[in-house]
Amino acid sequence: MTRLLISLVVLLSLTLPASAEELWRNTRAGMSVAEVKRVFPTAVPPATPSSAVSETEVLLTLPRYFVLNHPFRVAFVFRGKKLEKVSLSFTERRTFDDLLPVYDSILASLRKQLGQETSHRTERSEIIKNEEHTWFSDHRAVQLSLVSFENADAAFAIRYQARTKKGVFQF
């Protein structure tokens, strides 16, 4: 009986789709819009629909969600009506240098949750300021990024991405 149970567990683990991988806060790759709404009942369709040109589309958003007391907009990105990515974008307009302490605190929190990042890129020049940390696992990648061009307001995002059918991550 024990052998049968072990065999069944092994068989199920081999047949579970990659879509079972958790993305962010109890969401899983491959979830439908209705399933995401069950996890986040306050999620709403975006104010502006996604472009029809893209293979992916934002079908749900959380306009204001706080991460370590800082405001973000959450976008649930679907491909073929299946959840593929969750993207959190900082909502306040600030410079790169003003956001760097916030970035560092979220980086420390992610390191605590996910361990040491797989890759890291830093760039500082007259044209671009960039910080990027990425964690890769078999079926999910998490990317924290802060970028500013020519001292304009910075773009600050946290992305949780499932591996696509082609086996790649597309941030």
C-alpha positions in Angstrom: 0.0 0.0 0.0 2.8 2.4 0.9 4.5 1.6 -2.4 1.3 2.4 -4.3 0.9 5.7 -2.5 4.5 6.7 -3.2 4.1 5.7 -6.9 0.9 7.8 -7.1 2.6 10.9 -5.5 5.6 10.6 -7.9 3.2 10.2 -10.9 1.1 13.2 -9.9 4.2 15.3 -9.4 5.4 14.4 -12.9 2.0 15.2 -14.5 1.3 18.5 -12.7 1.7 21.4 -15.2 4.2 24.1 -14.8 1.2 26.4 -14.5 0.9 25.3 -10.9 3.9 27.5 -10.0 3.0 30.3 -7.6 3.6 33.7 -9.0 2.6 36.3 -6.4 0.4 36.3 -3.2 -1.5 33.1 -3.9 -1.8 33.6 -7.6 -0.6 30.8 -9.9 0.5 30.8 -13.5 -2.4 29.6 -15.7 -5.2 31.0 -13.5 -8.3 32.4 -15.2 -9.6 35.9 -14.6 -12.3 34.5 -12.4 -9.7 32.5 -10.3 -7.6 35.7 -9.8 -10.8 37.6 -8.8 -11.4 34.9 -6.1 -8.0 35.6 -4.7 -8.3 39.4 -5.1 -12.0 40.3 -5.0 -11.1 44.0 -5.3 -9.3 43.6 -8.6 -10.9 45.5 -11.5 -10.4 45.7 -15.2 -7.8 48.2 -16.2 -9.0 51.8 -16.9 -7.4 51.6 -20.4 -7.5 48.2 -22.2 -4.3 46.5 -23.3 -3.1 47.0 -26.8 -4.6 44.5 -29.3 -1.1 44.1 -30.9 0.4 42.4 -27.9 0.1 38.6 -27.3 -0.4 39.4 -23.6 -3.0 41.7 -22.0 -3.7 43.2 -18.6 -7.2 42.0 -17.7 -7.2 42.9 -14.0 -5.5 45.5 -11.8 -5.3 46.6 -8.2 -4.9 50.3 -8.6 -3.3 50.8 -5.1 -1.5 48.1 -3.3 1.1 48.7 -0.5 4.4 46.9 -0.4 6.3 47.8 2.8 4.1 50.9 3.1 4.9 52.1 -0.4 2.1 52.4 -3.1 2.2 50.2 -6.2 -0.3 49.4 -9.0 -0.7 45.7 -9.6 -1.3 44.5 -13.1 -2.4 40.9 -13.8 -1.1 40.0 -17.3 -2.7 37.2 -19.2 -1.8 35.3 -22.4 -4.7 33.4 -24.0 -6.8 34.2 -20.9 -4.3 32.4 -18.6 -2.3 34.3 -16.0 1.4 34.6 -17.0 2.7 37.6 -15.1 2.0 39.9 -12.2 3.6 43.3 -12.4 3.8 45.8 -9.6 4.6 49.4 -10.6 5.4 52.2 -8.1 2.7 54.8 -8.4 4.3 58.0 -7.2 6.5 60.1 -9.5 10.0 60.3 -8.0 13.6 60.5 -9.1 15.9 57.5 -9.1 17.9 58.8 -6.1 14.7 59.4 -4.1 13.5 55.8 -4.8 16.8 54.0 -4.1 16.2 53.6 -0.4 12.7 52.2 -1.1 14.3 49.9 -3.7 16.9 48.7 -1.1 14.3 47.9 1.5 12.2 45.9 -1.0 15.4 44.2 -2.2 16.2 43.2 1.4 12.7 41.8 1.8 12.9 39.8 -1.4 16.3 38.4 -0.4 14.8 37.3 2.8 12.0 35.5 1.0 13.8 34.2 -2.1 17.5 34.0 -1.0 20.4 35.6 -3.0 19.4 36.8 -6.4 20.6 34.9 -9.5 21.6 38.0 -11.4 22.3 41.7 -10.7 22.9 44.6 -13.0 23.9 48.2 -12.0 24.5 51.0 -14.4 25.2 54.7 -13.7 25.9 57.2 -16.5 24.8 60.6 -17.7 22.1 59.0 -19.7 20.9 56.0 -17.6 20.7 55.0 -14.0 19.6 51.4 -13.5 19.4 48.8 -10.7 18.1 45.3 -11.5 18.0 42.1 -9.4 16.5 38.9 -10.7 15.7 35.5 -9.1 15.2 32.5 -11.4 13.7 29.1 -10.6 12.5 26.3 -12.8 9.2 27.8 -13.6 9.2 31.4 -12.3 11.4 34.5 -12.3 11.1 37.5 -10.0 12.6 40.8 -11.2 13.1 44.0 -9.2 14.0 47.0 -11.3 14.6 50.7 -11.0 15.5 52.7 -14.0 15.7 56.4 -15.1 16.8 58.0 -18.3 18.4 61.4 -18.3 17.3 62.2 -14.8 13.6 61.9 -15.6 11.2 60.3 -13.1 12.2 56.7 -12.4 10.3 53.6 -13.4 10.2 51.1 -10.4 8.7 47.7 -10.8 8.5 44.2 -9.3 7.6 41.5 -11.8 6.6 37.9 -11.2 6.8 35.9 -14.4 6.0 32.3 -15.4 8.1 30.6 -18.0 6.3 30.7 -21.4 5.4 27.7 -23.5 8.6 28.4 -25.4 10.6 28.1 -22.2 11.6 31.7 -21.8 10.9 34.5 -19.4 9.6 37.7 -21.0 9.9 40.7 -18.7 
